Amino acid sequence: MARNQISKIAYKTLQQGKSIAGLAHKELSTKIMNFILPDNKLGNFYIDKQLLIDIQSSMDSLREEDWNDAENNIYPKKLLFDEPWLRYLTQYPKIWLDMPNTWDRRRKQNYQDLPKNIDNESYPKYYLRNFHHQTDGYLSDFSASIYDLQVEILFNGSADSMRRRIIKPLKEGLNNFRDRKKSSLKILDVATGSGRTLKQLRGAFPKEKIIGLDLSGSYLKEASRFISNLDGDLIELVKGNAEELPFDDNSLQGISCVYLFHELPRTVREKVLKEFFRVLEPGGILVLADSIQVNDSPNFIQIMENFHKSFHEPFYCDYIKEDLNSKIEEIGFNSTNSKSFFMTKVWSAVK
Ligand SMILES: C[S@@+](CC[C@H](N)C(=O)[O-])C[C@H]1O[C@@H](n2cnc3c(N)ncnc32)[C@H](O)[C@@H]1O
């Protein structure tokens, strides 16, 4: 009992520490940017007292939820403490060195500043841009090598706690196939990026077949390095487009998709949802996680607006207003549920 209490305190202290580090980084980098480039369009983001209280209380609830799910064996507790510190150490100086390029791109509103060697024909038009003003968009090994620490900083150290919110609904959904061998069940993580979600999934689903798909070869290479020494069966990585998944109809039992939808135009979001419906077997479970939306997180509208203003996210404004629950049902899914956790909203639905 006492040991459990100590672990819980350690977990909360770790999260609090990461949150302070994330905030300190953002404060310092904004100050330096405003000093060097006083005309920069970013401006200052004023957080009033009530918003601060709401942020703190929402982060506390997220940590409580994360702890309770581990306590209830939804996933192993070791995931809560599994931080790639060495990796962060190599990524952090690169983030600072790259920052002036990001500011410059933001100042010049240069969204198409991409590596010269890429084959434009291989990617959809909406993808060929520097989302968040990041160097090379999603199209270089350098971008892939610093991405997950950038996300960690953006979310004040709580990115993985939010990603883990997909696990409980996935587990509940896969229960529809409890009469089958776990090793025969297939879970696809779409837009898997540099592999952070895959690591959480492997921790929670040690026996199931897990596949990660992304459009970026560089991000898949980074994911491959990140997950190479995980316990359990090898995770398969596939280069592909969420709009045309390279899987047969009714061939998968679970799909997860984290932080993709806000980067897609509305028509593509619909196309991707239809594709998810096609490849899932009847009874299969879809779990989406993405930014919170205006209708159920009105107290965080200021944060959503600031995100749109400070980062190049051309489809975000439309995304935060779309009624995805209705869209998911319209496509044919049932039992649609959604719930928000700090900055992330999670949907689940059954085919
Ligand atoms: C914001 S990142 C999210 C990555 C990861 N899921 C995470 O939790 O950090 C978006 C990812 O979606 C991928 N992506 C964007 N459009 C895609 C598409 N049409 N098909 C497959 N992947 C796509 C990008 O390459 C990028 O890795």
The ligand as an ORCA input file, in Angstrom:
! r2SCAN-3c Opt
* xyz 0 1
  C       0.876     15.133    -35.916
  S       1.678     13.688    -36.503
  C       1.058     12.458    -35.391
  C       2.015     11.301    -35.215
  C       1.682     10.299    -34.121
  N       0.417      9.640    -34.328
  C       1.775     10.894    -32.737
  O       0.956     10.546    -31.892
  O       2.681     11.665    -32.473
  C       0.809     13.374    -37.970
  C       1.363     12.178    -38.735
  O       0.419     11.872    -39.756
  C       1.115     11.487    -40.912
  N       0.179     11.682    -42.038
  C      -0.361     12.839    -42.465
  N      -1.210     12.624    -43.486
  C      -1.219     11.281    -43.691
  C      -1.912     10.419    -44.582
  N      -2.765     10.890    -45.491
  N      -1.671      9.096    -44.512
  C      -0.810      8.581    -43.604
  N      -0.124      9.349    -42.734
  C      -0.331     10.675    -42.774
  C       2.349     12.371    -40.913
  O       3.365     11.857    -41.747
  C       2.693     12.404    -39.441
  O       3.584     11.380    -39.107
*
